[in-house]
């Protein structure tokens, strides 16, 4: 009988000891581009960083990684001007694709991928 009383107590203690990990690894990735591409992205301090990258071949990949907390905003936006270019944009959270977007032969169109890191 005493064992039955302790069983729920042990369960509550074990569950309360498990803390959900709050910090995750965020990775922005640009691929499938082969021309000059403007990139704007949010870093862990909440600042928007702007870069222009000259992709020389479709095999070139640009990425930026950092750690952030669940519930924080992730944001990346790209644009190219070459009429024959393309771009794939991905946000990965802990190595898994969270959101993605792409464009093919659509110059001067912003491809924006954003969201809130899920819990």
N, C-alpha and C positions, 0 to 999 in steps of 0.2 A: 504494500500500500504506500509506504514512504517513497518507493521508487517512482510511483506514478506522480507524486507531488513534485519531485525534483526534475522530472523530464521536461515539463513546460518551462521551468526556471532555467534549465541548461539551454534550451532552445532560444529563449529570449536573450541570454547572455551571448551566445554565439552569433546571433543575428546582429546584435548591437555592436559587436566587435568588428564586423565587416564594414569598412568605410568604402564608399564608392570613390574611385580615383577621380579627382577633379581636374588634374592637368593632363592634357593630351598633346600629341605631336601633330602640328598642322603643316601641310606641304602644298604649296601652289606649284603647278606644273604647266608649262606651255610647250606644245609639240606640234609637229606637222606644219611648221611654218618655214618659208624659204624666202623671206624678204625682210625689210626693216619693219619692226613691230613695236608699237608703243605699249608699254605695260604699266598699269597703275594697280597697286596692291596695298592692303592694310597690314601693318606689322603688329607685333605684340604690344607696343606702346600705344596703339590706336592711331598712329600717323599713316597718312597715305603717301607712299613712295612712288615716284615716277621714274621710269627708265625707258630708254629706247635701245633695243637689241637688234643687231644685224644678223639674222639667221642666214647662213651660207648654204645650207642644204636641208632637205626635209628630215634628215636624221638628227639634226641639232635639237637639243632639249634644254630649256631654261627651267630652273626650279629655285624655290626659296622655302626654307623650313624654319620653324620656330615652335616653341611650346607656349600653350595658352590654356586658359581655364574653360571648362564647359560653360555654355551660356554666353560666351563672348562672340562678337561679330567677326566673320571671315569675309573677305572681299577681294576680288581680282577682276580687272577689266583690261581688255586688249583691243587694239585697232591696227590695221595695216592699210597701206595705200596702193600697193601693187595689185592691178586688176586680175592677175593670174595666181595670186597667193591664196593661202588658207591658214587656219589656225585651230588647234584644239586646246581647250582650257580646262583644267581639272583642279579641284580642291580635294585633298585627301586628309582624312582624320584618322590617326593611328594606322596609317597604311591602307585604309579602305577608301574607295571613292565615295565622297560625300555628295558632291555636285559637279556637273560638267557642262560644257557648252562648246559649240564649234561653228565655224564659218568657212565657206568655200567660195572663192571668186566673188566676194561681197566687200569691195574696198570701202574704207571710211566708215564702216559699221562697227559700233562698239559691241563686243561680246563680253557681257558682264555675268559673273557667277558670284553669288553671295548667299549668306545665310547666318544662322546662329549655331554654334557648335552644340550638337545635341547632348542631352544628359544620358 
